[in-house]
Amino acid sequence: MRGRTRRFLSWAMALAALAFIAWAVPLRDHCWDPRAPTSTRVTVTREASGCLLHLDTGDVHYDAVRCSQLECTPGVVSTMAGARPGVILGLLGVYAFGTLVWAARWRALLAFAGVDLGLVEVWRISIEAQAGGVLLPGGIGGDALRIASVLARPLSDGEARHPAGTVVASVLLDRAVGLALIAGLAAALGFAWGGAHAGSLATLLALIPVGFMAGLIFVRHVPLDRLRGLTESRIGRLMAPVLDYVRDPRAPRAIARAAMLSALVAGSQLIIIRGLLVALSVVPAEEKWVYVGTAMAFIVSALPALPGAWGTADAAYVVFFGLAGISPSAALGVCLLFRTFWYISAVIGAVLYAARARAPASGAEAASASKP
């Protein structure tokens, strides 16, 4: 019953977010004549010869001169139509680089515990999981696929399997390190641009990496008998692999290496989001909210709602980028373009997974054909 309630609340939250997007973000430009004595706000379609006003009494064509005299709120169509493809293509390259560094971060957390996978293999597992994450809620589905994929791979002796607790702990820590660094970097940029007026959200984001470090120190140095209340609880049993991982003497070096790589991942993500605003020719009024809002959108995207975080992520961009003076259409455009990068990576992951699944079958067929 409790599981059904959680699913209902997740879907209700996502659908409410989608309804908010449909209400707040216009598909086409909304324009009005500032000289008119009464409101003349209508939807507009841009054309080469001017624009087409969609009035209640019918469509009216304005030439380019009259069209330029209107004041307009841009819609999604015109915002995306004005995007600069060269900038977007360059940012796609930055995104690809970020996926490789992300794989290196996870590999650093896997390697010290004896899970010896090459960087290319870890990258392949990661983007294959991205393909599943498109169809599964939030980031949780993709993490589950990463765990399952590593556990399905035998060790070099061909029989033993990787320790499940270590793999689970590495994925959870990978997620936590990534969250802590994107929050910390966004907070630092928020304070750099906003100074003492960066806002309470920037302070809250800054507390995430501080809390993460404090938690690691606490778990490593507090005697286990004092953690009995935690380890014997239901959530404690689920977190037991993480506790074992963190208390290992080799863990600090692996986590520190993952944190350095995570700083590159977070930096690339913030560069992409800021670059997408450049691609859409948008200049924010308050720069700090671009970075603080991006971090908040990433946090919201991890919530288990609709597959691919549809609705919740979009609403977060619209709300927080609105604080930066960015129009709802441009905020949604940034979200859609960033999601497109994710989908391109997911398509590559799906192709690689299909090729991997086909290879053993082809090998078996060849072996069968060679028998007399």
CORMOGI-V210930 format. One record per helix or strand. SS is the DSSP state (h for helix, s for strand). FROM is the first residue (numbers start at 1). TO is the last residue. If there is no record, write none. Layout:
ss: <SS,SS>
from: <FROM,FROM>
to: <TO,TO>
This chain:
ss: <h,s,s,s,s,h,s,h,h,h,s,h,s,s,h,h,h,h,h,h,s,h,h>
from: <2,29,42,50,58,64,71,76,85,119,137,140,154,161,164,200,224,234,251,288,307,312,328>
to: <24,32,47,55,63,68,73,81,111,135,137,151,154,161,197,221,231,247,279,301,307,322,370>
